[in-house]
Amino acid sequence: MTEVAGAPNGWLLQTRDLTKRFGGLVAVDGLPLALRPGEVRGLIGPNGSGKTTTVNLLSGLYHADGGEIRLRGERIDRLRPHQIAARGVARTFQTPKLFGSMTTLENVLLPALAAQDRGDRRAMSEVRDRARRLLELVTLDGRRHAPAKELSGGQSMLLQIARGLMVRPIHLFLMDEPFAGVHPTIKDTIMETILRMNQEEAVTFLIVSHEMTTLRRLCRRVSVMHEGKLIAEGSFEEIAGHAAVLEAYLGR
């Protein structure tokens, strides 16, 4: 296997025996997940299968009860969310989490300002230029001076994405149901942004979604979870006839 710079054995992200319990419920059960640099991977499964919990573990919002997570070879499963973000991991939430009283532009600038507190020496002019380019990419530059609370739900998702892409360097973007309930035009903008940032900046994406048609356009490979376990992995064609997948979605 070819060694990828900063990604031992070619993997950007690896989990081993990843486990999370809530009382007697095992939400994530010994999950093995591995992503290569530059992938756009879908993460699918029935409701309650552990997908969002997995994203919360990978981003540090939850601490694992067992197993480990490695990013570019480094263990990150005991780090706090801001420490994981500083290592190049961004995420969105299904319900957008924005600072409503701040402007759209100010929300996008937050990751860069946090990086400057950690010693990033990029000129503010460079930071603002990138923020404006990202806002233009997600069609929000015209709303840059508007308070974030005035944005629609779909626009709020676009703002989350632009803000995440301000993380530098950005290695992995975790997306939790980014297409849920958004207007088709905004859905197209999200897809275009994912593909463009993947192609131009080699950003790796892990996308949780129930929108199979959309994922098929974005992802060559999907991972399927059920009851906290990884039950299948492969192309849509490969998993379509997989007995465990059919059983998970349709029942016995």
PAZAMI-361111 format. One record per residue (C-alpha): residue number from 0; chain; x, y, z. Coordinates in pm, 1 decimal, always signed. Each point is the difference from the previous one (the first is absolute). Layout:
> NUM A X Y Z
...
***
This chain:
> 0 A +0.0 +0.0 +0.0
> 1 A +135.6 +343.4 -93.2
> 2 A +90.0 +223.8 +291.8
> 3 A -180.7 +335.9 -6.9
> 4 A +171.7 +300.0 +159.3
> 5 A -141.9 +58.7 +346.6
> 6 A -232.4 -298.6 -38.1
> 7 A +163.6 -325.7 +117.3
> 8 A -81.2 -297.2 -223.3
> 9 A -206.4 +227.9 -221.5
> 10 A -274.9 +70.6 +256.5
> 11 A -101.9 +350.2 +103.8
> 12 A -240.9 -118.1 +268.5
> 13 A -21.6 -335.1 +174.4
> 14 A -213.2 -124.5 +286.7
> 15 A +56.1 -328.1 +182.4
> 16 A -261.0 -163.7 +224.6
> 17 A -166.2 +342.0 +43.2
> 18 A -273.4 -30.0 +261.9
> 19 A -246.2 +238.9 +164.3
> 20 A -262.6 -92.4 +258.8
> 21 A -288.2 +197.2 +143.7
> 22 A -102.5 -195.1 +308.1
> 23 A -98.3 -344.4 -125.6
> 24 A -14.2 +110.1 -364.1
> 25 A +305.1 -67.5 -214.9
> 26 A -31.5 +279.0 -258.5
> 27 A +329.0 -77.7 -176.5
> 28 A +118.2 -357.4 +31.3
> 29 A +366.3 -77.0 -82.7
> 30 A -5.2 +212.8 -315.9
> 31 A +288.1 -42.2 -248.5
> 32 A +2.6 +292.2 -245.6
> 33 A +279.5 +109.5 -233.1
> 34 A +15.9 +290.8 -245.4
> 35 A +269.5 +74.7 -255.4
> 36 A +113.8 +356.8 -71.9
> 37 A -218.7 +161.8 -263.6
> 38 A -299.5 -233.6 +40.9
> 39 A -362.2 +109.2 -0.8
> 40 A -159.9 -275.1 +208.6
> 41 A -364.8 -45.2 +85.2
> 42 A -111.5 -132.5 +339.0
> 43 A -349.8 -145.3 -14.5
> 44 A -233.2 -216.9 +201.8
> 45 A -349.7 -5.2 +151.2
> 46 A -97.7 +252.5 +266.2
> 47 A +169.0 -78.9 +330.3
> 48 A +284.4 -195.0 -158.5
> 49 A +272.8 +213.6 +162.4
> 50 A +100.2 +231.7 -285.4
> 51 A -28.7 +333.0 +182.3
> 52 A +158.5 -149.4 +311.8
> 53 A +293.8 -103.8 -218.7
> 54 A +40.1 +355.6 -130.5
> 55 A -19.0 +130.0 +357.8
> 56 A +276.6 -241.9 +100.0
> 57 A +221.5 +91.8 -295.8
> 58 A -37.0 +371.8 +71.2
> 59 A +60.6 -32.4 +374.8
> 60 A -349.2 +100.9 +110.5
> 61 A -29.0 -343.9 +164.9
> 62 A +279.6 -198.4 +160.8
> 63 A +20.2 -365.1 -97.2
> 64 A -55.0 -271.8 +260.3
> 65 A +234.6 -228.6 -188.5
> 66 A +225.6 -26.1 -301.1
> 67 A +196.1 +274.7 -169.4
> 68 A -9.5 +259.5 -276.7
> 69 A +307.5 +93.3 -200.1
> 70 A +33.1 +299.5 -229.3
> 71 A +309.4 -8.1 -222.1
> 72 A +144.4 -255.3 +240.1
> 73 A -59.4 +204.7 +316.8
> 74 A -245.4 -111.9 +266.1
> 75 A -268.9 +264.5 +44.4
> 76 A -267.7 -184.6 +198.7
> 77 A +91.1 +173.4 +327.9
> 78 A +30.8 +347.9 -146.8
> 79 A -256.4 +276.6 +44.5
> 80 A -199.5 +128.2 -300.2
> 81 A +210.7 +314.3 -46.8
> 82 A +318.8 -209.2 +7.8
> 83 A -136.3 -232.8 -268.3
> 84 A -108.7 +299.7 -208.8
> 85 A +352.3 +141.3 +30.6
> 86 A +128.4 -323.9 -157.5
> 87 A -211.6 +60.6 -309.5
> 88 A -343.5 -148.7 +73.5
> 89 A -315.2 +205.2 -67.3
> 90 A -363.8 -98.7 +36.7
> 91 A -356.9 +110.8 -52.0
> 92 A -298.6 -68.5 +223.0
> 93 A -340.5 -107.7 -128.1
> 94 A -146.1 +296.2 +190.3
> 95 A +238.6 +285.7 -90.3
> 96 A +190.8 +144.8 +293.3
> 97 A +80.2 +361.9 -80.4
> 98 A +52.3 +323.1 +191.2
> 99 A -326.3 +168.2 -96.0
> 100 A +87.7 +353.8 +108.1
> 101 A +326.5 -7.0 -195.1
> 102 A +9.5 +68.3 -372.6
> 103 A +37.8 -271.0 -259.6
> 104 A +357.8 +113.0 -66.7
> 105 A +87.2 +7.2 +370.9
> 106 A -124.9 -357.5 +39.4
> 107 A +222.9 -114.5 -287.4
> 108 A +303.7 +178.3 +145.1
> 109 A -22.8 -175.4 +338.9
> 110 A +222.7 -304.7 -78.8
> 111 A +272.3 +229.0 -137.3
> 112 A -15.7 +224.7 +306.1
> 113 A +29.9 -306.3 +224.3
> 114 A +302.4 -112.0 -204.9
> 115 A +161.5 +340.3 +49.3
> 116 A -39.3 -43.9 +376.1
> 117 A +196.5 -325.7 -42.9
> 118 A +279.5 +182.2 -181.5
> 119 A -110.0 +1.0 -366.4
> 120 A +186.3 +289.1 -163.7
> 121 A -207.2 +37.5 -316.9
> 122 A -78.3 +359.9 -85.3
> 123 A -355.0 +106.7 +75.3
> 124 A -37.8 +113.1 -361.0
> 125 A +72.7 -357.7 -115.0
> 126 A -248.8 -138.6 +250.7
> 127 A -273.4 +239.5 -110.2
> 128 A +68.0 -76.4 -366.8
> 129 A -53.4 -371.6 +62.2
> 130 A -314.3 +68.4 +200.9
> 131 A -143.1 +208.0 -284.3
> 132 A +91.1 -267.1 -258.0
> 133 A -173.8 -267.8 +206.7
> 134 A -308.5 +215.4 +51.3
> 135 A -11.6 +58.2 -373.0
> 136 A +34.2 -374.4 -60.1
> 137 A -303.9 -70.7 +219.3
> 138 A -193.0 +295.7 -149.1
> 139 A -8.7 +196.2 +328.4
> 140 A +243.2 +282.8 -71.7
> 141 A -289.5 +237.3 -60.9
> 142 A -121.6 -74.2 +355.5
> 143 A +340.0 +39.4 +165.7
> 144 A -108.1 +300.3 +211.0
> 145 A -336.3 -151.5 +97.5
> 146 A -41.1 -151.1 +349.0
> 147 A +19.6 -377.3 -21.1
> 148 A -339.4 -27.8 +173.0
> 149 A -163.3 +148.3 -312.4
> 150 A +113.1 -289.2 -221.9
> 151 A -234.6 -278.9 -104.2
> 152 A +62.5 -355.7 +115.4
> 153 A +167.2 -89.0 -329.9
> 154 A +213.0 +313.5 +4.6
> 155 A +102.8 -81.6 +356.5
> 156 A +124.9 -337.8 -120.0
> 157 A +197.8 +172.2 -276.9
> 158 A +151.2 +232.7 +260.7
> 159 A +100.8 -296.0 +216.8
> 160 A +177.3 -151.2 -300.4
> 161 A +184.4 +321.0 -87.5
> 162 A +103.8 +42.1 +363.7
> 163 A +129.5 -357.5 +14.2
> 164 A +209.4 +55.4 -311.2
> 165 A +176.7 +286.1 +177.8
> 166 A +177.2 -258.0 +219.4
> 167 A +362.2 -4.1 -117.6
> 168 A +136.1 -237.5 -101.1
> 169 A -326.0 -183.1 -63.2
> 170 A +42.3 -378.6 -28.2
> 171 A -338.8 -147.9 +88.7
> 172 A -351.8 +143.7 -15.5
> 173 A -273.8 -186.6 +188.9
> 174 A -353.1 +79.4 -118.4
> 175 A -311.9 -105.5 +190.1
> 176 A -309.2 +0.6 -226.9
> 177 A +101.9 +310.9 -198.9
> 178 A -280.0 -49.2 -255.7
> 179 A -290.5 -54.6 +239.2
> 180 A -288.3 +236.1 -65.4
> 181 A +189.6 +244.3 -222.1
> 182 A -120.3 +151.9 -326.9
> 183 A +119.2 -184.5 -314.3
> 184 A +201.7 +305.4 -106.5
> 185 A +184.8 +1.1 +332.0
> 186 A +49.5 -376.8 -25.6
> 187 A +169.1 +54.0 -336.9
> 188 A +222.7 +269.2 +152.6
> 189 A +103.3 -234.5 +282.8
> 190 A +84.5 -277.1 -246.7
> 191 A +197.7 +240.5 -220.6
> 192 A +193.0 +126.3 +301.9
> 193 A +86.2 -353.2 +115.4
> 194 A +121.2 -106.2 -344.4
> 195 A +196.1 +318.5 -60.3
> 196 A +180.3 -2.3 +336.5
> 197 A +70.8 -370.2 -38.6
> 198 A +150.5 +51.1 -345.2
> 199 A +181.3 +329.3 +59.7
> 200 A +119.5 -42.5 +358.9
> 201 A -22.0 -380.5 +44.2
> 202 A -234.4 +35.2 +297.5
> 203 A -127.4 -337.6 +121.2
> 204 A -372.6 -14.9 +78.4
> 205 A -202.8 -240.0 +213.0
> 206 A -367.7 +69.4 -64.7
> 207 A -287.4 -137.1 +208.2
> 208 A -317.3 +15.1 -206.7
> 209 A -324.2 -176.5 -84.0
> 210 A +5.1 +160.9 -347.5
> 211 A +113.4 -302.1 -198.1
> 212 A -34.9 +166.0 -341.5
> 213 A +218.1 +289.6 +111.8
> 214 A +261.3 -225.2 +159.9
> 215 A +16.9 -207.6 -315.3
> 216 A +107.1 +313.5 -189.3
> 217 A +267.0 +83.3 +257.2
> 218 A +139.8 -324.4 +138.4
> 219 A +174.8 -291.9 -162.4
> 220 A -16.5 -189.7 +326.2
> 221 A -244.2 -16.8 +290.6
> 222 A +14.9 -154.3 +345.6
> 223 A -319.7 -146.7 +145.7
> 224 A -77.3 -8.1 +373.4
> 225 A -272.3 -188.0 +185.5
> 226 A -47.3 -21.6 +376.0
> 227 A +339.3 +160.9 +55.9
> 228 A +193.0 -240.7 -220.5
> 229 A +157.5 +32.8 -343.8
> 230 A -189.3 -259.4 -204.7
> 231 A +113.8 +75.4 -356.7
> 232 A +231.4 +217.9 -204.5
> 233 A +48.3 +55.1 -371.4
> 234 A -152.6 +169.5 -301.4
> 235 A -375.6 +51.7 -18.7
> 236 A -15.8 -285.7 -248.7
> 237 A +187.6 -230.0 +237.9
> 238 A -217.5 +72.0 +304.0
> 239 A -333.6 +10.8 -187.0
> 240 A -39.3 -376.8 +10.6
> 241 A +182.5 -58.1 +329.5
> 242 A -219.6 -221.0 +216.8
> 243 A +89.2 +175.4 +328.8
> 244 A -76.6 +341.7 -151.5
> 245 A -335.6 -114.2 -135.5
> 246 A -88.1 -150.0 +334.8
> 247 A +102.9 +319.4 +186.0
> 248 A -219.8 +219.4 -217.8
> 249 A -291.1 -232.3 -70.3
> 250 A -2.1 -234.6 +296.3
> 251 A -9.1 -376.8 -14.2
***
